[in-house]
Amino acid sequence: DGVDLTPLLESSGGIDRDTLIWHFPNYIGGRVPEAATPCAIIREGDWKMHLFYEDNRVELYNLAEDHDESNNLAAEQVERVTQMRQRLHRWQQEADVQMPKPNPQYQAQQ
């Protein structure tokens, strides 16, 4: 929805928004282990949640305490995950985003 994040990246200011959402409904980078798979990411304050569309897997990180996202807190923060998923789902509906769909050609090759 187009907000300039330059002030955040340059540490010269902020933005007038509590929540940031990234939505990637497609594969990025081909079939290599480090390629991005379809997912959505929502960040609220210090909390960042990844939702992977292939298997509905969720990862949750507290960025204030875990800058490199190595400690997945999703199992310990079930209520926070539920709230963030609901907010993400509302945004997806409001923005009428493209959701990933199975690729019959890819499935036939497996």
N, C-alpha and C positions, 0 to 999 in steps of 0.2 A: 504494500500500500504506500510505499515511497516516502520514507523519512531519511533525511541526510544524517548519517552516523559519524560524519567527520569530526564533530566536536568531541565525541566519545573517544575516537581513535587517537586524536591528537591531545587528549587530556586538557582541552581548552574550554570545556563546558559540558553540558548535558543535553538531554532531549526531554521533551514534555510527554513522557510515556513511562508507565510502570512495567509494561510487558512487551517483550519482543518475541516474534514468532517467525520461524523459518519453515518453509514447506517445500520438500523435494519429492515430487510424486514419481520420479523416474530414476533409472540407474545412471550413474555418472562415472565415466572412466572405464567402462568395459568390464570384462570378467577376470579381474585380478583381485587378490585378497584385500588390497587397500582401496578398492573402488567403493564409492558411496552407494548404498542401497536406498530404496525409497523410504523416506522417514520424514518426521516433523520434529522440530525442536522448539520448545517454549522456555523463555527465561523470564522469571519474576524475581526481581531483587537479586539476592545471592543464589537463588535456586535455578537450576537448569535441568530440564527433563527432555530426554530423547525418546521418541516413540518410533519403533521400526515396524513398517507396515507388513513386511514379509511374514513375521511370526508374532506380531503384536507385543514384542518384547519392549520393556521400559527400563531406562536407566535414569537415575536421579542423582544429581551432584550438588553439594553446597560449595559454590565457588569461592566463598570467603575463607573456607578451611581447606579446600582441595582444588588448587589452581590447575593441576594437570588431569583432573577428572579420573582419578584412579580408585576411588572408593564409592561404589554404587550403593546408594542408600534407599533404593526403591522398596526393598523388602521391609525396611525399618520405618519408612515414612509413608505408609499406605494411604492415610488420609490426605496428605499433601499431593501424592500422585493422583488420587481420585479428583481432587479439586483442580489440579493443573490439566488433567485430561479433559475435564468438563469445559474448562475455559478454552482449551485448544479446539475441542469439538464445536463449541459455539462459534468461534472465529471462522472455522472451516465452513460452517453453514452460512454465516453472514457474508463471507467473501466468495462463496460459491466456487470453491477451489476444485481443481481437477484432482480426483483421487486415483491412485494407481489401480490398474486393471491387469488381470493375468494375461500374459502373452502366450497364446496357443502355440506359436511357432517355437518359442523357447521351451515350453513344457514338453512338446513332442520330441525335442532333441535329447531330453534327459533320460 
